[in-house]
Amino acid sequence: MSEDRVVFHVDFDYFFAQCEEIRTPDLKSKPVCVCVFSDRGGDSGAIATANYIARKFGVKSGMPISFAKKRLEERKDSIFLPVDFDYYLEISEKAMDIIKESADIFEYVGKDEAYLDVTNRVEGNFDKASHLAQQIKNSIRDKVKLSCSIGVSTNKLIAKIASDFRKPDGLTVVSPEKVEEFLEQLKIRVIPGIGKKTEERFTQMNLETINELKKLDVFTLIKEFGRKHGTYIFNASRGLDNEPVKEREASIQYSKLSTLKKDSNDYDFLAENLKELCIELHEVVQKNNRMFKSIGIQFILSDLTNKTKSRMLKNPTSSLEELQKNAAQLLKEALEDQKNTVRRLGVKVSELSEIQGQSNITSYF
């Protein structure tokens, strides 16, 4: 059926924890929890992502760190790491660049997921689509060492459900004639947008699977959940979704992060490294024709804690000199009360805007 769209949903598996396994391969055999520690210290905070070994013990995203530690008591080799967003963004950007090359239309959703419309590229053919999805998976694994799951179908809704079907490292193709059969076996909760309360209501109605849900007519669903949500559930249970894949890029910030040759808190040594990072970051900013209004630096200290410092400029700029001057000043301030040595150092710019015309006397765009 060549008139059908062909849509991919690409989802990086247990993304933050997998990034940490890429950085430290020894972690792969251990339960790994990536945590958002709160300022209150100790185990105060929540789990951002856990790898599949930790999940077998019931550890989930959003769970308090102290609960996760209790669940993993018997595993003395459990690892709890602080989030390192700049590093994850670096991995994400590399993988997204690979994915983008295979898309007719690319829609960035977040650091770990994207939609692709590949209808023209595969000429509406689901066998070709399956090969293309496998090539994307292989390429991301070869170049970034990252595993992902891909769902392939006729729209975003089914592609998203399919990407979650065989995690981790899954590839699920649901061609048009298989949509009904695929959905009917699944639990109602797999439909995106169905939260705990809606699921509980269906349980009270003795409905558990999508096949059972389809017995309700649209009027019953509207009466129960309101016009918008009720209509959505009715259509979703039948695999109907007309929402197009929309061109969307990630351009919230650009950053550069590097591991230092030695742990240090010597200003001159760090400033020299920071200067180089600013040059690399400035090249990215120029290549993307952007100005920035916020500049930040980041430390990952020898005890793996994270420290960031940023400042907002009066006006947007694309000047390297301005970037280096402000980054050096932030470094000076950040080192004032710093007892621990710095292991990784980063610089980032955000509040981005497009350069209009000529940004300064030496650069033309």
NUVEX-970746 format. One record per residue (C-alpha): residue number from 1; residue in one letter; y, z, x. Coordinates in Angstrom, 3 decimals, padded with zeros to 6 digits, always signed. Layout:
BEGIN
<NUM, "a", <Y, Z, X>>;
...
END
This chain:
BEGIN
<1, "m", <+000.000, +000.000, +000.000>>;
<2, "s", <+002.769, -001.272, +002.213>>;
<3, "e", <+005.527, -000.149, -000.189>>;
<4, "d", <+004.623, +003.486, +000.575>>;
<5, "r", <+006.680, +005.383, +003.067>>;
<6, "v", <+004.954, +006.840, +006.118>>;
<7, "v", <+006.356, +010.231, +007.093>>;
<8, "f", <+005.350, +012.605, +009.914>>;
<9, "h", <+006.023, +016.331, +010.066>>;
<10, "v", <+005.697, +017.533, +013.669>>;
<11, "d", <+005.348, +021.275, +014.179>>;
<12, "f", <+005.027, +022.899, +017.621>>;
<13, "d", <+002.236, +025.511, +017.511>>;
<14, "y", <+003.206, +029.224, +017.879>>;
<15, "f", <+006.233, +027.846, +019.671>>;
<16, "f", <+007.954, +030.738, +021.494>>;
<17, "a", <+004.636, +032.257, +022.602>>;
<18, "q", <+003.342, +028.850, +023.699>>;
<19, "c", <+006.498, +028.329, +025.800>>;
<20, "e", <+005.731, +031.619, +027.558>>;
<21, "e", <+002.142, +030.418, +028.202>>;
<22, "i", <+003.532, +027.215, +029.732>>;
<23, "r", <+005.716, +029.286, +032.065>>;
<24, "t", <+002.897, +031.752, +032.907>>;
<25, "p", <-000.512, +030.096, +032.309>>;
<26, "d", <-002.373, +033.401, +032.883>>;
<27, "l", <-001.092, +034.555, +029.462>>;
<28, "k", <-003.340, +032.068, +027.629>>;
<29, "s", <-006.298, +034.453, +027.561>>;
<30, "k", <-004.226, +037.457, +026.391>>;
<31, "p", <-002.580, +038.507, +023.116>>;
<32, "v", <+001.082, +037.481, +023.544>>;
<33, "c", <+003.933, +038.672, +021.319>>;
<34, "v", <+007.474, +037.377, +021.765>>;
<35, "c", <+009.875, +040.025, +020.488>>;
<36, "v", <+013.456, +040.363, +019.359>>;
<37, "f", <+014.205, +043.808, +020.778>>;
<38, "s", <+017.076, +045.633, +019.093>>;
<39, "d", <+019.850, +047.422, +021.013>>;
<40, "r", <+018.338, +050.787, +020.095>>;
<41, "g", <+015.810, +050.502, +022.919>>;
<42, "g", <+012.106, +051.329, +023.076>>;
<43, "d", <+009.923, +049.457, +020.598>>;
<44, "s", <+012.741, +048.964, +018.128>>;
<45, "g", <+012.795, +045.356, +016.912>>;
<46, "a", <+010.514, +042.704, +015.427>>;
<47, "i", <+007.944, +040.081, +016.425>>;
<48, "a", <+009.435, +036.564, +016.619>>;
<49, "t", <+006.136, +034.748, +017.320>>;
<50, "a", <+002.621, +035.764, +018.332>>;
<51, "n", <-000.079, +033.556, +019.861>>;
<52, "y", <-003.362, +033.002, +018.011>>;
<53, "i", <-005.220, +035.715, +019.951>>;
<54, "a", <-002.675, +038.312, +018.752>>;
<55, "r", <-002.777, +036.871, +015.197>>;
<56, "k", <-006.523, +037.597, +015.005>>;
<57, "f", <-005.540, +041.277, +015.113>>;
<58, "g", <-003.172, +040.817, +012.168>>;
<59, "v", <+000.069, +040.456, +014.136>>;
<60, "k", <+002.635, +038.325, +012.260>>;
<61, "s", <+006.202, +037.077, +012.681>>;
<62, "g", <+008.738, +039.594, +011.349>>;
<63, "m", <+006.407, +042.576, +011.884>>;
<64, "p", <+007.973, +045.627, +013.596>>;
<65, "i", <+007.007, +045.752, +017.301>>;
<66, "s", <+005.590, +049.277, +016.896>>;
<67, "f", <+003.184, +048.035, +014.137>>;
<68, "a", <+002.066, +045.135, +016.335>>;
<69, "k", <+001.361, +047.512, +019.240>>;
<70, "k", <-000.821, +049.662, +016.946>>;
<71, "r", <-002.787, +046.606, +015.812>>;
<72, "l", <-003.339, +045.593, +019.439>>;
<73, "e", <-004.254, +049.084, +020.710>>;
<74, "e", <-007.759, +048.028, +021.757>>;
<75, "r", <-006.394, +045.107, +023.795>>;
<76, "k", <-004.977, +046.757, +026.906>>;
<77, "d", <-003.979, +043.315, +028.238>>;
<78, "s", <-001.500, +042.659, +025.383>>;
<79, "i", <+001.852, +041.292, +026.520>>;
<80, "f", <+005.177, +041.914, +024.738>>;
<81, "l", <+008.007, +039.688, +025.993>>;
<82, "p", <+011.698, +039.425, +025.051>>;
<83, "v", <+012.854, +036.134, +023.485>>;
<84, "d", <+014.366, +033.622, +025.899>>;
<85, "f", <+016.092, +031.155, +023.557>>;
<86, "d", <+017.663, +029.008, +026.269>>;
<87, "y", <+014.286, +028.387, +027.895>>;
<88, "y", <+012.682, +027.551, +024.526>>;
<89, "l", <+015.543, +025.164, +023.776>>;
<90, "e", <+014.939, +023.451, +027.125>>;
<91, "i", <+011.237, +022.892, +026.230>>;
<92, "s", <+012.158, +021.852, +022.691>>;
<93, "e", <+014.674, +019.236, +023.876>>;
<94, "k", <+012.124, +017.636, +026.214>>;
<95, "a", <+009.537, +017.403, +023.430>>;
<96, "m", <+012.060, +016.183, +020.831>>;
<97, "d", <+013.171, +013.382, +023.188>>;
<98, "i", <+009.544, +012.161, +023.300>>;
<99, "i", <+009.164, +012.356, +019.505>>;
<100, "k", <+012.445, +010.541, +018.866>>;
<101, "e", <+011.254, +007.446, +020.734>>;
<102, "s", <+008.545, +006.894, +018.102>>;
<103, "a", <+010.720, +007.253, +014.992>>;
<104, "d", <+012.532, +004.759, +012.779>>;
<105, "i", <+014.467, +007.771, +011.461>>;
<106, "f", <+014.407, +011.167, +013.201>>;
<107, "e", <+015.331, +014.388, +011.382>>;
<108, "y", <+015.660, +017.536, +013.488>>;
<109, "v", <+014.782, +020.631, +011.454>>;
<110, "g", <+014.722, +023.362, +014.104>>;
<111, "k", <+013.617, +024.091, +017.677>>;
<112, "d", <+009.962, +023.679, +016.716>>;
<113, "e", <+009.847, +021.078, +013.934>>;
<114, "a", <+011.026, +017.611, +012.963>>;
<115, "y", <+010.402, +014.872, +010.404>>;
<116, "l", <+009.961, +011.222, +011.341>>;
<117, "d", <+010.018, +008.189, +009.079>>;
<118, "v", <+007.815, +005.604, +010.839>>;
<119, "t", <+007.291, +003.201, +007.901>>;
<120, "n", <+008.601, +000.075, +009.692>>;
<121, "r", <+007.020, +000.945, +013.001>>;
<122, "v", <+003.515, +001.175, +011.542>>;
<123, "e", <+004.140, -001.450, +008.825>>;
<124, "g", <+003.124, +001.052, +006.148>>;
<125, "n", <-000.400, +001.209, +007.626>>;
<126, "f", <-001.966, +004.689, +007.742>>;
<127, "d", <-004.537, +003.781, +010.425>>;
<128, "k", <-001.679, +002.703, +012.710>>;
<129, "a", <+000.181, +005.874, +011.726>>;
<130, "s", <-002.802, +007.990, +012.761>>;
<131, "h", <-002.880, +006.297, +016.202>>;
<132, "l", <+000.881, +006.763, +016.636>>;
<133, "a", <+000.647, +010.464, +015.736>>;
<134, "q", <-002.147, +010.936, +018.289>>;
<135, "q", <-000.055, +009.155, +020.951>>;
<136, "i", <+002.864, +011.514, +020.247>>;
<137, "k", <+000.564, +014.541, +020.562>>;
<138, "n", <-000.905, +013.237, +023.851>>;
<139, "s", <+002.510, +012.431, +025.272>>;
<140, "i", <+003.947, +015.884, +024.472>>;
<141, "r", <+000.877, +017.542, +025.978>>;
<142, "d", <+000.985, +015.391, +029.155>>;
<143, "k", <+004.721, +015.655, +029.792>>;
<144, "v", <+005.644, +019.098, +028.420>>;
<145, "k", <+002.212, +020.856, +028.287>>;
<146, "l", <+002.945, +021.700, +024.649>>;
<147, "s", <+000.493, +021.400, +021.751>>;
<148, "c", <+001.713, +020.466, +018.299>>;
<149, "s", <+000.314, +019.806, +014.838>>;
<150, "i", <+001.241, +016.666, +012.912>>;
<151, "g", <+000.954, +015.956, +009.211>>;
<152, "v", <+001.075, +012.305, +008.117>>;
<153, "s", <+001.619, +011.236, +004.525>>;
<154, "t", <+003.835, +009.360, +002.060>>;
<155, "n", <+006.618, +011.980, +001.867>>;
<156, "k", <+008.079, +015.064, +003.540>>;
<157, "l", <+006.423, +017.561, +001.211>>;
<158, "i", <+002.819, +016.456, +001.807>>;
<159, "a", <+003.461, +015.801, +005.526>>;
<160, "k", <+004.666, +019.413, +005.905>>;
<161, "i", <+001.662, +020.849, +004.042>>;
<162, "a", <-000.647, +018.604, +006.116>>;
<163, "s", <+000.835, +019.703, +009.473>>;
<164, "d", <-000.143, +023.285, +008.630>>;
<165, "f", <-003.659, +022.335, +007.476>>;
<166, "r", <-005.467, +022.309, +010.850>>;
<167, "k", <-003.284, +024.436, +013.100>>;
<168, "p", <-003.209, +024.750, +016.063>>;
<169, "d", <-003.314, +021.288, +017.652>>;
<170, "g", <-004.079, +019.577, +014.346>>;
<171, "l", <-003.661, +016.039, +013.063>>;
<172, "t", <-004.065, +015.574, +009.312>>;
<173, "v", <-003.529, +012.182, +007.667>>;
<174, "v", <-003.218, +012.125, +003.883>>;
<175, "s", <-003.066, +008.492, +002.750>>;
<176, "p", <-001.729, +007.695, -000.766>>;
<177, "e", <-005.160, +007.522, -002.439>>;
<178, "k", <-006.171, +010.921, -000.939>>;
<179, "v", <-003.071, +012.923, -001.984>>;
<180, "e", <-004.494, +014.331, -005.223>>;
<181, "e", <-007.848, +015.287, -003.692>>;
<182, "f", <-006.133, +016.885, -000.660>>;
<183, "l", <-003.727, +019.034, -002.702>>;
<184, "e", <-006.128, +020.219, -005.399>>;
<185, "q", <-008.310, +022.237, -003.004>>;
<186, "l", <-005.345, +024.181, -001.589>>;
<187, "k", <-003.856, +027.545, -002.549>>;
<188, "i", <-000.574, +027.434, -004.482>>;
<189, "r", <+001.211, +029.318, -001.682>>;
<190, "v", <+000.998, +026.317, +000.687>>;
<191, "i", <+003.718, +024.570, -001.351>>;
<192, "p", <+006.964, +024.974, +000.666>>;
<193, "g", <+009.460, +027.152, -001.185>>;
<194, "i", <+006.872, +029.237, -003.050>>;
<195, "g", <+007.608, +032.797, -002.012>>;
<196, "k", <+005.803, +036.067, -002.511>>;
<197, "k", <+007.266, +036.776, -005.973>>;
<198, "t", <+006.332, +033.341, -007.351>>;
<199, "e", <+002.847, +033.654, -005.884>>;
<200, "e", <+002.425, +037.117, -007.461>>;
<201, "r", <+003.478, +035.699, -010.840>>;
<202, "f", <+000.833, +032.960, -010.557>>;
<203, "t", <-001.784, +035.583, -009.639>>;
<204, "q", <-000.891, +037.477, -012.847>>;
<205, "m", <-001.436, +034.175, -014.707>>;
<206, "n", <-004.877, +033.856, -012.995>>;
<207, "l", <-003.819, +030.767, -011.086>>;
<208, "e", <-004.716, +030.495, -007.398>>;
<209, "t", <-005.211, +026.832, -006.481>>;
<210, "i", <-002.983, +023.777, -006.942>>;
<211, "n", <-005.716, +022.292, -009.152>>;
<212, "e", <-005.378, +025.280, -011.511>>;
<213, "l", <-001.578, +025.101, -011.333>>;
<214, "k", <-001.640, +021.473, -012.540>>;
<215, "k", <-002.939, +022.646, -015.929>>;
<216, "l", <+000.531, +024.042, -016.716>>;
<217, "d", <+002.979, +021.616, -018.293>>;
<218, "v", <+006.545, +021.256, -017.057>>;
<219, "f", <+008.022, +023.189, -020.025>>;
<220, "t", <+005.886, +026.265, -019.292>>;
<221, "l", <+006.976, +026.187, -015.639>>;
<222, "i", <+010.664, +025.771, -016.558>>;
<223, "k", <+010.435, +028.670, -019.012>>;
<224, "e", <+008.802, +030.834, -016.327>>;
<225, "f", <+010.845, +029.885, -013.236>>;
<226, "g", <+014.005, +028.132, -014.462>>;
<227, "r", <+014.755, +024.404, -014.693>>;
<228, "k", <+015.249, +023.633, -010.989>>;
<229, "h", <+012.372, +025.665, -009.531>>;
<230, "g", <+010.020, +024.944, -012.435>>;
<231, "t", <+010.537, +021.167, -012.145>>;
<232, "y", <+010.107, +021.364, -008.354>>;
<233, "i", <+006.768, +023.231, -008.700>>;
<234, "f", <+005.548, +020.730, -011.331>>;
<235, "n", <+006.337, +017.742, -009.055>>;
<236, "a", <+005.136, +019.425, -005.839>>;
<237, "s", <+001.717, +020.231, -007.351>>;
<238, "r", <+001.336, +016.471, -007.947>>;
<239, "g", <+002.568, +015.543, -004.450>>;
<240, "l", <+005.814, +014.013, -005.750>>;
<241, "d", <+008.855, +014.164, -003.461>>;
<242, "n", <+011.585, +011.535, -003.097>>;
<243, "e", <+013.714, +013.287, -000.494>>;
<244, "p", <+014.427, +010.825, +002.338>>;
<245, "v", <+014.050, +011.598, +006.040>>;
<246, "k", <+017.714, +011.884, +007.094>>;
<247, "e", <+019.006, +011.203, +010.591>>;
<248, "r", <+019.812, +014.610, +012.080>>;
<249, "e", <+020.098, +015.651, +015.712>>;
<250, "a", <+020.252, +019.084, +017.297>>;
<251, "s", <+023.637, +019.499, +018.925>>;
<252, "i", <+024.396, +023.172, +018.425>>;
<253, "q", <+024.624, +023.838, +022.156>>;
<254, "y", <+023.737, +022.481, +025.575>>;
<255, "s", <+022.376, +024.755, +028.257>>;
<256, "k", <+020.915, +024.788, +031.764>>;
<257, "l", <+018.721, +027.586, +033.031>>;
<258, "s", <+016.987, +027.956, +036.372>>;
<259, "t", <+014.770, +030.436, +038.184>>;
<260, "l", <+016.479, +031.629, +041.390>>;
<261, "k", <+014.832, +031.345, +044.807>>;
<262, "k", <+015.040, +035.128, +045.027>>;
<263, "d", <+015.978, +037.966, +042.672>>;
<264, "s", <+019.522, +039.031, +043.467>>;
<265, "n", <+022.712, +040.587, +042.135>>;
<266, "d", <+024.904, +039.340, +044.976>>;
<267, "y", <+027.946, +037.614, +043.462>>;
<268, "d", <+028.319, +034.899, +046.134>>;
<269, "f", <+024.663, +033.875, +045.929>>;
<270, "l", <+024.689, +033.784, +042.121>>;
<271, "a", <+028.082, +032.020, +041.973>>;
<272, "e", <+026.773, +029.236, +044.221>>;
<273, "n", <+023.764, +028.701, +041.935>>;
<274, "l", <+025.962, +028.867, +038.853>>;
<275, "k", <+028.286, +026.210, +040.276>>;
<276, "e", <+025.329, +023.805, +040.611>>;
<277, "l", <+024.147, +024.575, +037.060>>;
<278, "c", <+027.654, +023.846, +035.747>>;
<279, "i", <+027.592, +020.417, +037.437>>;
<280, "e", <+024.200, +019.601, +035.846>>;
<281, "l", <+025.349, +020.843, +032.436>>;
<282, "h", <+028.618, +018.915, +032.680>>;
<283, "e", <+026.653, +015.685, +033.228>>;
<284, "v", <+024.761, +016.310, +029.957>>;
<285, "v", <+028.019, +017.045, +028.115>>;
<286, "q", <+029.617, +013.845, +029.438>>;
<287, "k", <+026.556, +011.730, +028.693>>;
<288, "n", <+026.704, +012.901, +025.071>>;
<289, "n", <+030.462, +012.316, +024.820>>;
<290, "r", <+031.162, +015.959, +023.884>>;
<291, "m", <+033.836, +018.591, +024.343>>;
<292, "f", <+033.078, +022.320, +024.129>>;
<293, "k", <+035.081, +025.343, +023.052>>;
<294, "s", <+032.674, +028.159, +023.962>>;
<295, "i", <+031.199, +028.903, +027.410>>;
<296, "g", <+028.434, +031.414, +028.045>>;
<297, "i", <+026.222, +032.649, +030.855>>;
<298, "q", <+022.792, +034.234, +030.639>>;
<299, "f", <+020.770, +036.459, +032.951>>;
<300, "i", <+017.083, +037.142, +032.749>>;
<301, "l", <+016.711, +040.243, +034.884>>;
<302, "s", <+013.818, +041.267, +037.114>>;
<303, "d", <+012.501, +043.539, +034.320>>;
<304, "l", <+012.597, +040.456, +031.996>>;
<305, "t", <+015.410, +041.789, +029.813>>;
<306, "n", <+018.073, +039.365, +028.710>>;
<307, "k", <+021.831, +039.627, +029.177>>;
<308, "t", <+024.393, +037.149, +027.865>>;
<309, "k", <+028.166, +036.931, +028.022>>;
<310, "s", <+030.395, +034.280, +026.474>>;
<311, "r", <+034.010, +033.464, +025.714>>;
<312, "m", <+035.888, +031.167, +023.387>>;
<313, "l", <+038.543, +028.865, +024.852>>;
<314, "k", <+041.876, +028.186, +023.143>>;
<315, "n", <+041.200, +024.448, +022.938>>;
<316, "p", <+038.120, +022.232, +023.260>>;
<317, "t", <+037.701, +020.691, +026.714>>;
<318, "s", <+035.296, +018.502, +028.679>>;
<319, "s", <+036.599, +019.620, +032.086>>;
<320, "l", <+034.096, +020.598, +034.787>>;
<321, "e", <+036.757, +022.689, +036.523>>;
<322, "e", <+037.356, +024.661, +033.317>>;
<323, "l", <+033.594, +025.172, +032.875>>;
<324, "q", <+033.099, +026.425, +036.458>>;
<325, "k", <+036.178, +028.679, +036.423>>;
<326, "n", <+035.186, +030.417, +033.156>>;
<327, "a", <+031.507, +030.702, +034.101>>;
<328, "a", <+032.470, +032.352, +037.431>>;
<329, "q", <+034.743, +034.822, +035.602>>;
<330, "l", <+031.963, +035.695, +033.126>>;
<331, "l", <+029.569, +036.184, +036.052>>;
<332, "k", <+031.998, +038.617, +037.696>>;
<333, "e", <+032.313, +040.633, +034.467>>;
<334, "a", <+028.563, +040.621, +033.793>>;
<335, "l", <+027.765, +041.946, +037.272>>;
<336, "e", <+030.122, +044.934, +037.049>>;
<337, "d", <+027.574, +047.431, +035.666>>;
<338, "q", <+024.492, +045.526, +036.719>>;
<339, "k", <+021.849, +047.658, +038.453>>;
<340, "n", <+018.882, +045.278, +038.075>>;
<341, "t", <+018.599, +042.048, +040.012>>;
<342, "v", <+018.852, +038.652, +038.297>>;
<343, "r", <+015.709, +036.512, +038.183>>;
<344, "r", <+016.881, +033.513, +036.116>>;
<345, "l", <+020.444, +032.346, +035.614>>;
<346, "g", <+021.813, +030.065, +032.938>>;
<347, "v", <+025.020, +028.545, +031.618>>;
<348, "k", <+025.644, +027.093, +028.162>>;
<349, "v", <+028.378, +025.453, +026.127>>;
<350, "s", <+028.653, +025.453, +022.338>>;
<351, "e", <+031.196, +024.808, +019.559>>;
<352, "l", <+030.775, +021.129, +020.398>>;
<353, "s", <+032.939, +018.279, +019.177>>;
<354, "e", <+033.058, +014.574, +019.894>>;
<355, "i", <+035.549, +013.234, +022.417>>;
<356, "q", <+038.100, +011.008, +020.714>>;
<357, "g", <+039.750, +008.492, +023.025>>;
<358, "q", <+040.622, +009.609, +026.531>>;
<359, "s", <+039.843, +013.208, +027.439>>;
<360, "n", <+041.695, +013.321, +030.738>>;
<361, "i", <+043.283, +011.014, +033.275>>;
<362, "t", <+040.031, +010.350, +035.163>>;
<363, "s", <+037.518, +009.837, +032.376>>;
<364, "y", <+037.418, +007.068, +029.830>>;
<365, "f", <+034.927, +006.870, +026.966>>;
END
